[in-house]
Amino acid sequence: MGYPYIYDTRGEWIGWVTPEREVYSIYGHYVGRLSNDPRILSKRTELYTRPRRNPPTQPLRINVPARVPLAPMMPELPFGIFDVLEEDADLLPPVGSGEKQVDLD
C-alpha cells in the first residue's frame, strides 16, 4: 500500500496525505505539508488552526525492508518552520497510542 498512507519505520500506519499535499495524523489532526524534499514541514502557529478531518480506512500493516538507504542531506529551514519527523514525531503516533486519540469511554 502507498499513497495516501504514511507509515513509520516499523510499517505501522501513522497518517495520510491529501491531494493538496496536506499531512494528517491517523486521528485526523493537521500535522503539516509534504515538501518537495520530501519532508513533512509545518509552522508552529498553523498546527491548531485547521479543522479535524475524518481519516481514510485503516490500511493493513506493511512489511518494511531490512535495510534502507540513508536519507539525503536536507537544506536548512527558515525560522518558524520545522521538520515534523525530526522535531515532533509525536504528532504522528501509530494506531493505539498518542495523546490525541479518541477516547471511547
N, C-alpha and C positions, 0 to 999 in steps of 0.2 A: 504494500500500500504506500502511497505517496501523497501528492497534493490532494487535498489541502491540509493534510495532517502533519504535525511536527512531533518528533519522537526524541527522547533523551538517549544517552549513550547505552542504556540498558534495554532499549527497544520499547519503552513504555510511552504511551501517548501523553503529551504534555500540553498540546494546544493545536490551533489551526490558523490558516492564513486565508483571508478573504481575497476575492479577485482584485480588490483595491490595494493589496499588499499589507493590510492591517492584520496584526497578530493578536489573537485572543487566547486566554488560558482555557483549559477544559471546563472551567466553571463559568465561562462567558465574560470574564473581565478583560478589558482592553489592556494590552501589555506594551505595544509599540508598533513600529513599521518594519517590514523586511526591506533592508537596503540592497543596493546592487553588489555589495562586497562579497557575500551575503552575510549580514548580521541583523540582529533584531535591535533596533535603536529606538530610544524613547526620550522624551523630555519629561523631567520630573513633575512639572506642573500639569502635564497632559494626562497622567495616569488616572486621575479621578474625575475627569470631565466627560468621559464617554459613557453612554448608557451600556448596561449589560446586554449581551446578545445570547440567544439560545445556541448551544453548541451543536455540531452535526452529530450523527450517530457514532457512538464509540466504536473505533476500529479494533481489530484484533492486535495483540502484541506482535511485534516483528522480531525476527532474529537478526541481530547486527553482526557484521563481520568481526572476526577475532582481532584483526589489525586494521587500523585506518590511518591514512596519511596525516601528517602534521598539518595543522591549519596554516594558511599563508599569513604573513605579516600584514596587519591592517594599519591604515593611516590613523593619525591622531584625530580625535573628535573635538568639535568646538565645545566651548563652555556651555553647560546646561543640557547637553545631550550625553546619554550614557548607553553602553552596550549591555543589554538586559542579561544575557547569558554570562557575562563577565562580572558584572557588579551586583545583580539582584536576581539570580536564577530562581529564587523562591517565588517569583511572580508566575512561574510556570511549573507548578507541582504536578506530579503524576496522580492518577486516579487514587482516591482514598487517603490523600494527605493534603496538607496545606491549610492555612487558617481561613481561607475564603471559601471553603467547600460548603455546600448547602447542608444545614443541619436538618435531619429528618424527624427529630423529636419535637 
